[in-house]
Amino acid sequence: MFKIIEYPKVQDFFNKNKKTIYGNRLAHYHLIKYFEELNAGRQSIIQAYNITDDDGGNVIAVWGDSVYYLYALKWSDAIIDGLLNKIEIAKYTKRFTFCGTAELVLRLFEKSGVEKEIYKERIIYSCDNLMPLVRSCNGEACFSGSLDLDVIGEMYYQYGLEEWGEREGRDRDHARTIALQGIQNETTCHWEVDGKIKTIASILDDDSEMPIIGSLFTNIEDRGRGYAKCLVHEIASQLTAEDGSKCGIISDLHDPITNKMFTQIGFEEISRYVSIHTTRETV
């Protein structure tokens, strides 16, 4: 049997689920980012609730403007039935997004029979114990500076194209702005060889207990030489230098070379995330 737990106020939902969400920060990373957008007034929540079962299963559900977040560490077919009872998936029109714990969301759509389009599939990694590098690289890791802005801005733009494709408002000027912010905040790093930048990466949530290495990009002509591996290893070594410190990486499920690199460095998979678009046309 399933049980739907609703709350008089969204704050009551936060109070009930905060420990679970922030206690496993990486697994709930995208949901936490949505909460930050909510607090900044750029998003809203239509409904937030839990669905539980008799065996300790518990789904965290957040219905937002154009997205439905569904997360669980444990669930059952009874909980899937509860979700189908609560969410009329077939009514959501094209491009509405369902995302969260990959196996849960995929099972929900499988059982619903509703057509879908998988947009992104991610592996979420955590690291607290680095493996030594078998092969070192020429060059060195550096914080990017103001003199690097033109190169870093262009690399951020190329990263966005590879990761997301063309998107409105994500042109070169936008990439340059992001690069400038990273340089000013000392959260943008690069691997440099003979004065030339080969690979870039950023440090997200650097002021939190779980910083994340993101925006990893190597120039096409410089790939296969280990620069990305050396840069990630150096950043991770700095972020995990203190006892008990951890860092994370979120990677494309369908990039086996990069995923192998992360595990060789010492990152371990903790969860998988999926983002699905509904495909029903507006009537």
N, C-alpha and C positions, 0 to 999 in steps of 0.2 A: 504494500500500500504506500501511496505517496501522500505528502502533506504540503500544502501551499501556505507559506508564512508571509503574510503581508503586514505592512507597517503604516501607522497613522501618518508618519512624516518620514521624508527621505533621511533626515538626520538619525532617526531611530534605526534605519537600515544600516547606516554608516557605523553607528555605535555597536551594533550587533556583529558586523562583519569585519570591522577594522583590524582586529587581531589576526584573523585568517588571511586577509588580503596583504597586509604589510608584513606579516610574519613570513610570507613567501613572496617577497617583493618581485623577484624576477619572473616567476610564473604568472603574476598578475600585472606585469609591466604596462601593457597597453591599456588596461582598465584604469590603472593609476594615472596614466597620462590623460585619460578622458576626465577623471576627477579634477585634475589640475586645470583643464580647459573649462570645466564646469565652474570651478572657484573663480576663474578669471572672467566669467560671464559670457564665454564664447560658445557654450553648449548648454543643454538642459536635459533633465531626466523626466521621462513620462511616468515611469514606474520602476521600482526596485523591490525585489522580493527574494525569498529562498524557497526551494523545493527540497524536502527531505524524504527519507524512507525509514524503514524500521531497522536498517542494518548500519546506520551511521553515515549513509550517503547524504550529500548536501551540495546543491547547486546554488551558486550566486548568480542572479539574473538582474541585468540592468538594461532597461529599454530607453534608448536615447532618441535624439532627433531623427537620425537616419541610420542608426546602428543598434544592434542588440548584442550585448556582451553576455556570454555564458561560460562560467568557470566552475570546475569541480575537481577535487582530488580523488573523490570516490563517488560513484553513482551506480544505478541499477536500471533494468528495463522499466521498473515501476516509476522511477524518476523521469525517464524518457516519456512514459505515458503521461506523467504529470505536466511535463513541458508541452506536449502536444495538446493537452487539455487546456492549458493556459494560453498558448501562442497559436493563433490561426495562421500558420506559416504561409499558406496559399494566398492569403489576402495581401501579402506584401508585394509591392510592385517592383519592376526591374530596377536593379542597382541598389536596393536596400541591402545592408550588410549585416550578416551574422558572423560573429567571431568569438574567439576564446579558446578554451581547451580543445585541441584538435579532435581527439577521438570522440569526445562528447558531441561536438557540433556536427561532425560527419555522421555519427550514428543517428542523431536527431533528423537530419535531412534524409538519410537512408530510409528510416522508418516512416517519415512523412510522405515520401514519394514525390515531393516537390522538386522540380528541376532547379539546378543550381549551376553556378560557375565559380570554380575555385580561383580566387584572386591571388592570395599569398599563403604559402605554407612555411612555417619557421621552426627551427630548432633553437631552443633557449639553453644556453650553456652557462655554467658557473665555474669559477676557478679559485682555489685557495692554495694550490700546491703546484708550482711550475715544474715542468720537466726541463732538463738542460737541453740546449740546442746541440744537435749533432753536427751541424755545419753553420759556421758564422758567415756573415755577409760583409762585403766591403761597405764602408760608409758608417753613418752614425744616426741615432735618433735625436731629433731636435724639437723644441717647441717652435712653432712657426712664428715669424715676426712680420712687422709691417712691410718690409722689403719683399716678402714672399706673397703679398696679397694677390697680385695678378695671377700667379701660377696656381695658388691654392684655390682662388675663386673659380678658375676654369676647371680644376680637377673636381671641385664640389659639383659643378654643373654637369660634368661628364658622369660622375657617380649617380646623380639624380636621373639622368637619361637611362643609364643601364638598369637602375633599380626600379624606376616607376614609369619611364617613358615620358613623353611630352605631357606637361600638366599646366593648366592655366595658372599664371602668377608665379611660375617656377622657372623664370628665365635666368640669363646670366647675371643680371643686376641683383636678383634675389639671392643667387648663389654667392655672389661677391659680398652681400650684406651678411650672410651666414658665416662666411669665411672671416670677415672682419670681426664679428662678435667672438668667434672662437679664438682669434689671435689676441684680442683685447682681454679675454677671460683666461687666457693660457690653457685652453682646452683643445686646441688643435695642434697636432704633432705631425711630423713627417720624417721619412727616411731619406737621407741626403747622401749622394755619392759625388765627390769632386765638385761640390757646389751646386749640383742639380738635384731637384726633388723628384723622387721616384715613386713614393707611396705616401698617402695621407691617411690619417685616422683622427677621430674626435673622441673626447671623453665626455660622456653624458652623465648627468646626475653626479657630478664630481664632488658635490657637497653632501652626498647621502652616504649611508652605510653600504650601499651596493652600487658603485659606479659601473657604467657600461661602456665598453669600447664600441664605437659605431662609425659609420661613414668610411669604412675601409675601402680604399681605392688605389689601384696601381695603374700607371699609364700602360696602355696596351703594349707598347714596344718594350717595356721593362718587366713584363710578367714572366714567371717561371724561373726567376733568379733568387727567390727567397726573401725579397725585400719586405713583403707583407708579413711574413712569418717573423722576421727579426724585429720589425716595428711592434707587432702585437706582443711579442715576448718581452720586449723592453718596457712597454707601457704596463703590461700586466705585472711585471716584476716590481715596478714602482708602486702600483696600486695595492699589491698584496704583501708589501715589505713588512708591515706590522703583523704581529701574531693575531690570528683570527680574522684578518682582513680578507675580503673576497672581491672579485669583480665578475662581470658578466659580459656575454656577447650574444647577440641575436642574429642567426644566420639563415640563409635560404636553404630549405630542405633539399632542393634540387641542385645543389652545388657541391658535389662529392669531394672535389679537390680541396676547396676551402674548409669544409667540415673535417676532412682528414687532418688538415693543418692545425685546426683548433684542438683536436683531441691529442695530437702529437705534442702540442705545447703544454697540455695539462688541463684543458677545459673538459668538463663532464656535462652530459645532457641532463637537464632536470625536468624539462617539459617540452611539449610541442604546441604550437599556436597555429590556427588556421583562420583565414578571412574568406568568407563566401559571399558572393553576390546572388541574390535571387534574379530570376530571368523572366518572370511573368511581365508581359506588357501591360501598361495602364489601359484600363477599359474605357 
